[in-house]
Amino acid sequence: MTDLPASIDAVQDLLASQDYVCGRPLATVAFLALKLGRPLFLEGEAGTGKTEIAKALAAALGRRLIRLQCYEGLDAASAVYEWNFAEQMIAIRAAEATGGADRDALKTELFTEDYLISRPLLDAMRPQPGGAPVLLIDEIDRTDAPFEAFLLEALSDFAVTIPELGTIRAPEPPIVILTSNRTREVHDALKRRCLYHWVDYPAFEREIAILKARAPEASDRLSREVVAFVQRLRTEDLFKKPGVAETIDWAKCLLALDMMELSPQVIADTLGAILKYQDDIQRLEGSEAKRLLDEVRRDLSPA
């Protein structure tokens, strides 16, 4: 287990050790979240590295990463615990076969830790080897208001209640990171409980640094063309703009094809690595890819 970073620079170095290139504003809010024990709420477009920071922090600190992937209809029971009904039924059948067990005693035995299936929130409240875990609550905007209200209470007390067992309180609060792609607004009460940061698309030089960290075998020319082309795409009227994750994926695809530079043909052949909707792909078919590539090279020529 690694000690928590003692400065903003130490946060940047810690994340860099996991190939996560972090700007100072994000490093600052991450440092404060760790220092103050506050949840960190990261909002921004998909593919900008919100989830990755939780993974990087967990790996760098030597903590367990516990991920709660949110979805429409997620409720408290699914996020906290459930009883292993199949094992409980087997225990009931076994008791009946032995000749009528005491019903009250059997009921008590059935609702114990032996039959409890922990879900992410309960796991995060339990002691973990290496210290408090990193709890990633991913895409909170996919859930609804009742779950937000429950989560607000759980994060305020760092405790969950199981009626049959009582309240389970975290001996040490987990490091909590919530992410949102802003498909809807998250309630202010939950945001106020957290430190907030908007994770934007990186500037050109930072995206170059990210790409070099994640795909170091890419040549300088290919890296610059890939990043410049993706950033140019983000200015187009697309249904879904490519994120940093797509930049990295595309560069790795090009490397797998032994490409040293972009061409209209290779762009057309690999568009599925950066664009995920057919309407967007159709926009770049034909001469459009060549036009954008010409503009990119003209902009890069003084470099």
C-alpha angles and dihedrals in degrees: 000000000000122000117249112270114267098210144022090256089052090055090053091048092046092053092042088058086065093045092256109138107208130188120224097253092056091042089052096053091043090052091050092048090053094042096048098034092238126147114254116226113201118189129179147100119318114272098028096116103265095132093040094062090061091050092047093049093049093049094045094047094043091239129140114258113223113189126198106192107203125217139165110288096022109152136190094260093055092048097045113030148315135203120251096241094179092057091043091055091050090052091050092050091048092050092049091049091055092057116277116319122212104277096215092048091047092050090052092049094049094058100055135107089272090072099035120110110202120218125198100280094049091045090053091055094055126085112269131198108257096025137286112350129239107252112204114195098190125203097355088176089074092068129072137249098269091056091047089054091051091047092050090057093045093050092046094057100020087226138110129201126224108189094216095046106026131232120340112201125192111248086211121018113249122240100257125204121178122190132197132184087199096241082147136003116272115224116270092232091064093044091051089057089060142055107248135218132169109221106211131185107282124250118257099267094045092050088050089053091049091050093048089052094049100034105024093164092068113105120244091249094050092045093052093046093047094049094043092049094049091047089050089052090055089064091056124093097259130158090227120017115215116254131210089272089062091048090056093044092050093049090051091049091051091049090051087056091049092242118165096183141007125269131177090250096051090045090054091047095051104036090115089072093063106023122053102185126073093222090057092047092051090055090063098045121109118007096348094083091050092049092052092045091051090051091049093051091047090053092046096046096092091052 
